[in-house]
Amino acid sequence: MFILYDLIFLIFTLICLPVYLFKGKFHRGFLARLGVLPGNLSLDGPIWIHAVSLGEAISIRGLVQGLRESYPSKRFVISTVTPTGNKIAQTLAREGDLVTYLPLDFSFIVRRVINRIKPEIFIIAETEIWPNLISYLYSRAIPVVTVNARISDASFKGYSSVRPLISAVLNKISLFCAQTGLDENRLKQLGVRADKIKVTGNMKFDQLNLSIGVGGCKERLGLNPADRLFIAGSTHPGEEEVILAAYSSLLNKFPNLKLLIAPRHPQRSKDVLGRISGFGFNGIEVSKINLRDSTAPNNPVFVLDTVGELVNFYAAADIVFVGGSLIKKGGHNILEPARLGRPIIFGPYMFNFRDIAGEFLRNNAAVTVEGRDGLISAVEEILKDAAKSARLANNARQVIAMNQGATKRNIEAIGVIYKHGN
């Protein structure tokens, strides 16, 4: 079976290799993906938590904190796949922990890494299926728990086409803590035994209970008290043009409206600056702002080019658009601006956050739009109607309050599976 998985993964890797080369995804930590770990590694049976990317890494903050309280003597391994996720993971680690990248799913690499780390339990945030990794953990009697488990429409379709293979792997996972009843039903349809699934909710509602450092972001941008700040967060190519076109029109009615664009991948900031220039605006990266510099551009469009600061700027916003939703990327997390009391707009493509987006729309806690004209209309209405802005913010906080508690339930469920940490 390992040979089959290796062959499949090798073919997949060879197909994806040109894309990785083109997009520059061979980062400094890539050696860890090949199984290269620190030589002096000594972790004494750690708890290993894997969070693939930025969103998942943020969502496990409360989980890591709660598990530390439950198992104070344990060290932690926190792995990611992306560098942005790795940066968040670094903030969660303590002395003696290991922050690394998930090994590539070749059996010889997986065996080397697991034999070096010797985890007592492996926890996966969301639903990532790595057959060799899961199978080798299973063969070593190391329990695997998936928290915040969800099966997207695309994943369900793909997994269903290889149900006999995927079912065998999924049933090697000790427990799925599913986000919703729909995810539970999809796991069952994929062949997962009912006793391996527990619906515990979505931890992303809980991460917001943690303290958020809110600095003087308006002052940092050099804004005046009369200025109003429109933030477009986690944007992708194809969205910035729509946002800039809408902003250009909105300035006719709201001359004190300022725009900050936070691309999902900050390394795209130069590209975004070029798009801003194409619309006749003066773009400036936030990290380059020097309020004492008399040569700084007037009436700039700001580009957030750093990682981990978007939530602070959300706190300074008057209105927020959450990206990845005007194009078919599936949207991004709307909970951070919601918790901070900001009126939220997103596009029609929120399938990666289908349940959260649906809950917000059903409770009149957010606004969905299509294209430039829809964005203009929604922003204009919210800026003109203070009562509507307040209603959206209040309803959003109520939605969050109604859905909290998943992190605590997941820690309790993990405790039933994890017998060696006490």
C-alpha positions in Angstrom: 0.0 0.0 0.0 2.8 2.4 0.8 4.4 1.7 -2.6 1.0 2.6 -4.3 0.7 5.9 -2.3 4.4 6.7 -3.1 3.8 6.2 -6.8 0.6 8.3 -6.8 2.3 11.1 -4.8 5.3 11.0 -7.1 3.2 11.5 -10.1 1.3 14.3 -8.4 4.6 16.0 -7.4 6.0 15.8 -10.9 2.9 17.4 -12.3 3.0 20.2 -9.7 6.7 20.8 -9.8 6.6 23.3 -12.7 3.9 25.3 -10.9 6.0 25.3 -7.7 9.0 26.5 -9.6 7.0 29.2 -11.4 5.4 30.5 -8.2 8.6 30.4 -6.2 7.2 28.1 -3.5 10.6 26.5 -2.7 11.1 28.6 0.4 13.9 28.3 3.0 12.0 25.8 5.1 11.5 23.3 2.2 14.3 21.1 3.5 12.1 20.3 6.4 9.5 19.0 3.9 12.3 16.6 2.7 12.7 15.3 6.3 15.7 17.4 7.4 15.2 18.3 11.1 17.5 19.9 13.7 20.3 17.6 14.7 19.8 18.1 18.5 16.1 17.4 18.5 14.7 16.2 21.9 11.0 16.6 22.4 10.1 13.7 24.7 6.8 12.5 23.1 5.3 15.8 22.0 1.8 16.8 20.9 2.0 17.5 17.2 -0.5 19.9 15.7 -0.7 20.5 11.9 -2.3 23.6 10.4 -1.7 23.9 6.7 -1.8 27.6 6.1 -2.5 31.1 7.6 -6.2 30.6 8.4 -5.8 27.2 10.0 -2.8 28.4 12.0 -4.8 31.3 13.4 -7.7 29.0 14.2 -5.6 26.7 16.4 -4.4 29.5 18.8 -7.1 28.7 21.4 -6.6 25.0 20.9 -2.8 25.3 21.6 -3.5 27.4 24.6 -6.1 25.0 26.0 -3.9 21.9 25.4 -1.0 23.6 27.2 -3.3 24.1 30.2 -4.5 20.5 30.1 -1.0 19.0 29.5 1.5 21.5 31.0 4.5 19.2 30.9 4.2 18.5 27.1 6.2 20.1 24.4 4.5 20.9 21.1 5.3 20.4 17.4 3.4 22.8 15.2 3.7 22.2 11.4 2.4 24.1 8.4 2.8 23.9 4.7 2.9 27.6 3.8 5.4 30.3 5.0 2.6 32.5 6.1 1.2 29.8 8.3 4.7 29.2 9.7 5.0 32.8 10.8 1.8 32.5 12.8 3.0 29.1 14.2 6.2 30.8 15.4 4.1 33.1 17.6 2.4 30.1 19.2 5.6 28.2 20.1 7.4 28.3 23.4 10.9 27.4 24.3 11.5 23.7 23.7 8.8 23.4 21.0 9.4 22.8 17.3 7.9 24.8 14.5 8.5 23.0 11.2 6.9 22.2 7.8 4.9 19.0 7.2 7.0 16.4 5.5 6.2 15.5 1.9 4.0 12.4 1.8 6.6 9.9 0.7 6.8 6.9 3.0 10.6 7.1 3.5 10.4 10.8 4.4 7.4 10.3 6.7 9.0 7.4 8.5 12.2 9.4 9.1 10.4 12.4 10.5 7.9 10.5 12.7 10.7 8.3 14.1 12.7 11.4 15.0 9.9 13.4 16.5 8.0 10.5 18.2 4.7 12.3 18.7 2.2 10.9 21.2 -0.7 12.3 19.2 -1.1 14.0 15.9 -3.8 16.7 15.5 -4.9 18.0 12.1 -6.7 21.3 11.7 -9.4 21.1 9.0 -9.3 18.1 6.7 -6.0 17.2 5.1 -5.6 13.7 3.8 -2.0 12.5 3.6 -2.2 8.7 3.1 1.4 7.7 4.0 1.6 10.0 7.0 -1.8 8.8 8.4 -1.0 5.2 7.6 2.4 5.3 9.3 1.0 7.0 12.4 -1.7 4.3 12.5 0.9 1.5 12.2 2.8 3.1 15.2 -0.5 3.3 17.2 -0.2 7.0 17.4 -3.7 8.5 17.4 -4.7 11.0 14.8 -7.5 13.5 15.5 -8.9 15.9 12.9 -10.4 19.1 14.5 -12.5 21.6 12.6 -13.1 18.9 10.1 -15.0 20.0 7.0 -15.5 18.5 3.6 -15.9 21.1 0.9 -18.1 20.6 -2.2 -15.0 20.1 -4.4 -13.3 17.7 -1.9 -16.4 15.6 -1.5 -16.7 15.2 -5.3 -13.1 14.3 -5.6 -13.0 11.9 -2.6 -16.2 10.2 -3.8 -14.6 9.2 -7.0 -11.9 7.2 -5.1 -14.2 6.2 -2.2 -12.7 2.7 -1.6 -9.2 4.1 -1.3 -10.0 7.2 0.7 -12.3 5.3 3.1 -9.4 3.0 4.1 -7.3 6.0 4.9 -10.0 8.0 6.7 -10.8 5.1 9.0 -7.2 5.2 10.3 -8.0 8.5 11.9 -9.1 8.0 15.5 -11.6 10.9 15.6 -13.1 13.6 13.4 -14.4 16.7 15.2 -16.7 18.0 12.5 -17.8 21.5 12.0 -21.4 20.8 11.0 -23.9 18.1 10.5 -23.3 18.4 6.7 -19.7 17.6 7.2 -20.6 14.6 9.4 -22.9 13.2 6.8 -20.3 13.6 4.1 -17.7 11.8 6.1 -20.2 9.0 6.6 -20.9 8.9 2.9 -17.2 8.5 2.3 -17.2 5.4 4.5 -16.1 6.8 7.9 -17.6 4.9 10.8 -20.2 6.9 12.7 -18.4 6.3 16.1 -15.4 8.1 14.7 -17.3 11.4 14.1 -18.4 14.0 16.6 -19.9 17.4 15.6 -18.2 20.0 17.8 -18.6 23.2 15.8 -16.1 25.6 14.3 -13.1 26.8 16.3 -12.8 29.9 14.2 -15.6 31.5 16.2 -13.5 30.9 19.4 -10.1 32.3 18.2 -11.6 35.8 18.7 -11.8 35.4 22.5 -8.0 35.9 22.6 -6.6 39.3 23.1 -6.0 41.4 20.0 -3.3 44.1 20.1 -4.9 47.1 18.4 -2.5 49.9 17.8 -3.0 53.4 16.4 -3.3 52.3 12.9 -5.1 55.4 11.6 -2.4 57.5 13.1 0.2 55.1 11.5 -1.4 55.8 8.1 -1.4 59.5 8.7 -5.2 59.8 8.5 -7.2 62.8 9.8 -10.1 62.4 12.2 -12.5 63.2 9.4 -11.1 60.4 7.1 -12.9 57.1 6.8 -11.1 53.9 6.1 -12.2 51.2 3.6 -10.2 48.0 3.9 -10.2 45.3 1.3 -8.6 42.3 3.1 -7.1 39.1 1.7 -7.5 40.1 -1.9 -6.4 38.1 -5.0 -5.5 39.0 -8.6 -8.7 39.9 -10.4 -10.2 41.6 -7.3 -8.0 44.6 -6.9 -9.1 46.0 -10.2 -12.8 45.8 -9.2 -12.0 47.3 -5.8 -10.0 50.2 -7.3 -12.7 50.9 -9.9 -15.3 51.0 -7.2 -13.1 53.2 -5.0 -12.5 55.7 -7.9 -16.3 56.1 -8.2 -16.9 56.3 -4.4 -14.5 59.2 -4.1 -16.9 61.4 -6.0 -19.3 61.2 -3.0 -16.9 60.5 -0.2 -13.7 62.5 -0.8 -12.4 61.6 2.7 -12.6 57.9 2.0 -9.2 56.2 2.2 -8.5 52.7 0.8 -6.1 50.0 2.2 -5.7 46.8 0.2 -4.2 43.8 2.0 -3.4 41.1 -0.6 -3.8 37.6 0.7 -0.1 37.0 -0.2 1.9 40.0 0.9 4.7 39.2 -1.5 2.3 40.4 -4.2 2.5 44.0 -2.9 4.6 45.3 -5.8 2.1 43.8 -8.2 -0.8 45.5 -6.4 1.2 48.8 -6.4 1.3 48.5 -10.2 -2.5 48.0 -10.4 -3.0 51.0 -8.2 -0.8 53.1 -10.4 -2.8 52.0 -13.4 -5.9 53.6 -11.9 -4.1 56.9 -11.4 -3.6 56.6 -7.7 -0.4 56.8 -5.6 0.2 53.5 -3.9 2.4 53.1 -0.9 3.3 50.0 1.1 2.5 50.3 4.8 6.0 49.2 5.8 7.4 52.2 3.8 5.3 54.9 5.4 7.3 57.7 7.1 5.1 60.5 8.3 8.1 62.8 8.6 8.9 62.3 4.9 7.7 65.4 3.1 8.0 63.5 -0.2 5.3 60.9 0.8 2.5 60.8 -1.8 -0.7 62.8 -1.2 -4.0 60.9 -0.9 -2.3 57.5 -1.3 -3.9 54.0 -1.6 -2.2 51.9 1.1 -1.0 48.3 0.5 -0.5 46.1 3.6 2.8 44.3 2.9 3.3 42.6 6.2 2.0 39.3 7.8 -0.1 39.2 11.0 -1.2 42.9 11.1 -4.4 42.8 9.2 -6.5 42.3 12.3 -5.1 45.5 13.8 -6.0 47.5 10.7 -9.5 45.9 10.7 -9.9 47.5 14.1 -9.3 50.9 12.5 -11.6 50.4 9.5 -15.0 52.0 8.9 -16.0 49.3 6.4 -14.4 46.0 5.4 -14.5 43.9 2.2 -13.2 40.4 2.6 -11.5 39.1 -0.5 -11.2 35.8 -2.4 -15.0 36.1 -2.9 -15.4 38.2 -6.0 -13.5 35.5 -7.9 -13.8 31.7 -7.5 -11.2 31.4 -4.7 -13.8 30.5 -2.0 -13.5 33.6 0.3 -11.6 34.2 3.5 -12.4 34.5 7.2 -14.9 37.2 8.0 -14.9 36.6 11.8 -12.0 38.9 12.7 -13.6 42.1 11.4 -17.0 40.9 12.6 -15.7 40.5 16.2 -14.2 44.0 16.0 -17.6 45.5 15.1 -16.9 46.4 11.4 -19.6 46.2 8.8 -18.6 43.4 6.4 -19.1 42.9 2.6 -18.1 39.9 0.6 -18.6 38.6 -2.9 -20.7 35.6 -4.1 -17.9 33.0 -4.0 -17.7 32.1 -0.3 -17.7 28.3 -0.7 -14.7 27.7 1.6 -16.7 29.5 4.4 -20.1 28.4 3.2 -21.5 27.7 6.7 -20.1 30.9 8.3 -21.2 33.1 5.4 -24.7 31.5 5.3 -25.1 32.1 9.1 -24.1 35.8 8.7 -26.4 36.4 5.8 -29.4 34.6 7.4 -28.9 36.9 10.4 -28.5 40.1 8.4 -24.9 40.3 9.8 -23.1 40.9 6.5 -23.8 42.0 2.9 -23.0 40.1 -0.3 -22.4 41.8 -3.6 -21.5 41.0 -7.2 -19.0 43.1 -9.2 -18.1 46.8 -9.2 -21.6 48.2 -9.2 -22.7 46.0 -6.3 -19.6 46.9 -4.3 -20.2 50.6 -4.9 -23.9 50.4 -3.9 -23.1 48.4 -0.7 -20.3 50.7 0.5 -22.3 53.8 -0.3 -25.3 52.6 1.7 -23.3 51.6 4.7 -21.3 54.9 4.8 -24.5 56.9 4.5 -26.5 54.9 7.0 -24.9 54.8 10.4 -27.9 52.8 11.8 -27.4 50.1 9.2 -23.7 49.9 10.0 -24.5 49.5 13.7 -27.1 46.8 13.0 -24.7 44.8 10.9 -22.0 45.0 13.6 -24.4 44.1 16.4 -25.9 41.2 14.5 -22.4 39.9 13.7 -21.4 39.8 17.3 -24.6 37.9 18.1 -23.8 35.3 15.4 -20.3 34.8 16.9 -21.7 34.5 20.5 -24.2 31.8 19.4 -21.5 29.7 17.8 -18.7 29.6 20.3 -17.5 26.7 22.3 -16.0 24.4 19.7 -12.4 24.7 21.0 -13.4 23.5 24.5 -15.4 20.6 23.0 -12.5 19.6 20.9 -10.0 19.6 23.8 -12.4 17.4 25.7 -12.8 15.0 22.8 -9.0 14.9 22.3 -8.6 14.1 26.0 -10.7 10.9 25.5 -8.4 9.8 22.7 -5.1 11.0 24.2 -4.2 8.6 27.1 -0.5 9.3 27.6 -0.2 13.0 28.3 -1.4 13.2 31.9 
